Amino acid sequence: MLVAAAVCPCPPLLVPEVAAGAAPELDAARAACTDALGVLAASRPDRLVVVGPADSAGPEVYPRGARGSFRGFGVDVEVYLGADSGGADGAELPHGLAVGAWLLARTGWTDVPVDVIGVGEELSAERCAAVGRDVAARVGRTALLVLGDASACRTLKAPGYLDERAAPFDAEVGRALETADPAALAALDPGLARELKASGRAPWQVLAGAAGDSGLGGALLYEDAPYGVGYIVATWS
């Protein structure tokens, strides 16, 4: 049973060591992520399932103790999933899920078992929903940490350049997350999301499948587009 969900962006720049000067413009996003994880903790889950962008379509399951690294961004920072640090030799987390591991370590998640699923942009909406339903069907109280960015095309200097469709797409996602609307998330167009470089589409649709008709209520904690990339923080509980 799904009892709560937190939706967070996952740019490596959230990690202060990666961001030159700690990127103070992201302080509000970092604080919102901390608050969102607090909502998860307050739900007293039996397990936490982390869902985030993967390099392959997936779904790909990563073992507890899997390692993530930010060396590709010029800093010697490693993170691990859950309390079993280093217990999964050879399991390397994609950058988005590594950011999730960093968020969990930052907020002290050690007592609840953590499972991790990577889903990529090629995974269909239907398959994402099925993954979510499988997660929600597990015995006990389950909380979700859902990682992913909105469009990367909000400004001329954005990674994907300016696309006039980006702001309306992000606004639609923001409304769906704020109102805890699984149907609206399930209806997101995978092709448009791919064109707008929105890495959160597949993870959000896993959330939609997991939530179903659970009746959770939503709250929008943060929505902005620094660097021309849409970052959204929300909770469902």
C-alpha positions in Angstrom: 0.0 0.0 0.0 1.3 3.4 -1.0 1.1 5.8 2.0 3.2 8.7 0.8 5.3 10.0 -2.0 7.9 12.7 -2.5 8.8 14.1 -5.9 12.2 15.8 -6.2 14.4 16.9 -9.1 17.7 15.2 -9.5 20.3 17.5 -11.1 23.9 16.8 -9.8 24.1 20.5 -9.0 21.9 19.8 -6.0 25.1 18.4 -4.4 27.0 21.4 -3.2 30.4 19.8 -3.9 29.4 19.5 -7.6 28.1 23.1 -7.8 30.8 25.7 -7.8 30.1 28.0 -4.9 27.4 25.6 -3.8 24.9 27.2 -6.2 23.0 29.2 -3.6 20.2 29.7 -6.2 19.4 26.0 -5.5 19.1 26.5 -1.7 15.4 26.7 -1.9 15.1 23.5 -3.9 17.4 21.7 -1.5 15.3 22.9 1.5 12.1 21.8 -0.3 13.6 18.3 -0.9 14.5 18.1 2.8 10.9 19.0 3.7 9.5 16.5 1.2 11.6 13.7 2.7 10.3 14.7 6.1 6.8 14.0 4.9 7.9 10.5 3.8 9.4 9.9 7.3 6.2 11.1 9.0 4.2 8.5 7.1 6.1 5.8 9.0 6.7 3.4 6.0 7.9 -0.1 6.3 10.0 0.4 3.1 11.0 3.2 0.8 11.1 2.7 -2.9 13.2 5.1 -4.9 12.3 5.6 -8.6 14.4 7.6 -10.9 15.8 8.0 -14.4 17.9 5.2 -15.8 20.2 5.1 -18.9 18.2 2.1 -20.3 14.5 1.7 -20.7 14.4 -0.6 -17.7 12.9 -1.2 -15.3 16.2 -1.9 -13.7 16.5 -2.8 -10.0 19.6 -1.7 -8.1 20.6 -3.6 -5.0 20.9 -2.0 -1.6 24.4 -0.7 -1.1 24.8 0.2 -4.7 27.3 3.0 -5.3 27.0 6.3 -7.0 29.7 8.8 -7.9 30.0 12.4 -9.0 33.6 12.0 -10.3 32.3 12.7 -13.8 31.5 16.2 -12.6 35.0 16.8 -11.2 34.4 16.0 -7.5 35.5 13.0 -5.5 32.1 12.3 -3.9 30.6 8.9 -3.5 27.1 7.9 -2.2 25.5 4.6 -1.4 22.0 3.3 -1.3 20.7 2.6 2.2 22.7 1.6 5.3 24.6 -1.2 3.5 27.3 1.1 2.1 29.5 -0.6 -0.4 27.6 -3.9 -0.1 26.9 -4.2 -3.8 30.2 -4.4 -5.7 29.9 -3.4 -9.3 26.4 -1.8 -9.1 26.8 1.8 -10.3 23.9 4.2 -9.9 23.0 6.6 -12.7 23.5 10.2 -11.8 19.8 10.9 -11.0 19.6 8.0 -8.6 22.9 9.0 -7.1 21.4 12.3 -6.3 18.6 10.4 -4.6 21.1 8.5 -2.5 22.7 11.8 -1.6 19.3 13.2 -0.5 18.6 10.2 1.6 22.1 10.3 3.3 21.6 14.0 3.9 18.4 13.5 5.7 19.5 10.4 7.7 17.5 7.6 6.2 19.0 4.5 7.7 16.3 2.6 9.5 13.9 1.8 6.7 14.8 -0.7 3.9 15.4 1.0 0.6 14.6 -0.5 -2.8 15.6 1.3 -6.0 14.1 1.1 -9.5 15.5 2.9 -12.6 13.2 3.7 -15.5 14.3 5.3 -18.8 12.7 7.6 -21.4 12.0 4.6 -23.7 9.7 2.9 -21.2 6.1 3.2 -22.2 3.5 4.9 -20.0 1.6 1.6 -19.7 4.8 -0.2 -18.5 5.6 2.6 -16.1 2.1 2.3 -14.6 2.5 -1.5 -14.3 5.7 -1.0 -12.4 3.9 1.4 -10.0 1.1 -1.0 -9.4 3.6 -3.8 -8.6 5.3 -1.5 -6.1 2.0 -0.5 -4.4 0.9 -4.1 -4.2 3.8 -5.1 -1.9 2.9 -6.0 1.7 3.2 -3.3 4.2 3.3 0.5 4.1 5.3 1.8 1.1 6.6 5.3 0.5 8.0 6.5 -2.8 10.8 8.9 -3.5 10.3 9.9 -7.2 13.2 11.6 -8.9 13.3 13.5 -12.2 13.5 16.9 -13.8 10.9 18.7 -15.9 11.8 20.2 -19.3 15.3 21.4 -20.1 14.1 23.8 -22.7 12.8 26.8 -20.8 15.3 29.5 -21.9 17.7 30.2 -24.7 20.6 29.1 -22.5 18.9 25.9 -21.3 20.5 22.6 -22.2 17.9 21.9 -24.8 17.6 25.5 -26.0 14.2 27.4 -25.9 11.1 25.4 -26.8 7.8 27.2 -26.5 6.1 24.0 -25.5 8.3 23.6 -22.4 6.6 26.1 -20.0 3.1 24.7 -20.7 4.4 21.1 -20.2 6.0 22.0 -16.9 2.9 23.8 -15.7 0.8 20.7 -16.5 3.1 18.6 -14.5 3.1 21.0 -11.6 -0.7 21.1 -11.5 -0.8 17.3 -11.6 1.6 16.9 -8.8 0.0 19.7 -6.7 -3.4 18.1 -7.0 -2.2 14.5 -6.7 -3.8 13.7 -10.1 -2.6 10.2 -11.3 -4.6 10.4 -14.5 -3.0 13.7 -15.6 0.5 12.2 -15.0 -0.5 9.0 -16.8 -1.6 11.1 -19.8 1.8 12.8 -20.3 3.1 12.2 -23.8 6.4 10.3 -23.7 7.4 11.6 -27.1 6.9 15.3 -26.1 8.7 14.6 -22.8 11.7 13.2 -24.7 11.8 16.2 -27.0 11.7 18.5 -24.0 14.4 16.4 -22.2 12.1 15.9 -19.2 13.8 13.0 -17.4 10.9 12.8 -14.8 8.3 11.6 -17.2 8.8 7.8 -16.6 9.3 8.1 -12.8 6.2 10.3 -12.5 4.1 7.7 -14.4 5.4 5.0 -12.1 4.0 7.2 -9.3 0.7 7.5 -11.1 0.5 3.7 -11.3 1.4 3.3 -7.7 -1.1 5.9 -6.5 -4.1 4.6 -8.4 -7.3 5.5 -6.5 -5.5 5.8 -3.1 -6.9 9.2 -2.5 -3.6 10.8 -1.4 -3.6 14.6 -1.3 -0.9 16.7 -3.0 1.2 19.7 -2.0 3.6 21.7 -4.2 6.7 22.7 -2.3 8.8 24.2 -5.0 8.6 25.0 -8.7 11.2 27.0 -10.7 13.5 26.8 -13.7 17.0 27.8 -12.8 19.4 27.3 -15.7 16.3 26.9 -17.9 15.5 23.5 -16.5 12.2 22.8 -14.7 12.6 21.6 -11.1 9.5 20.6 -9.1 9.2 19.4 -5.5 5.9 18.0 -4.3 4.5 15.5 -1.8 1.5 13.2 -1.8 0.2 12.0 1.5 
